[in-house]
Amino acid sequence: MKAKKRKKGFAYTVTPELLAEYRNWPVERRLRWLWEANRLRRLLPRKTIEIQEAFRQGKL
């Protein structure tokens, strides 16, 4: 019998209510929110970004 392969990385759940709320945001607000998140991430040290990427890809 084969052992189950453990998934790596991470997952999260967004409720349908939260998605509906996001869809009701004006496009400008959604774009600003994404822009701000990307801007904040660019300020992180390179090593931190590398760790985040490895985690997202399931390498950690």
Buried (B, 14 or more C-beta within 10 A) or exposed (E): EEEEEEEEEEEEEEEEEEEEEEEEEEEEEEEEEEEEEEEEEEEEEEEEEEBEEEEEEEEE
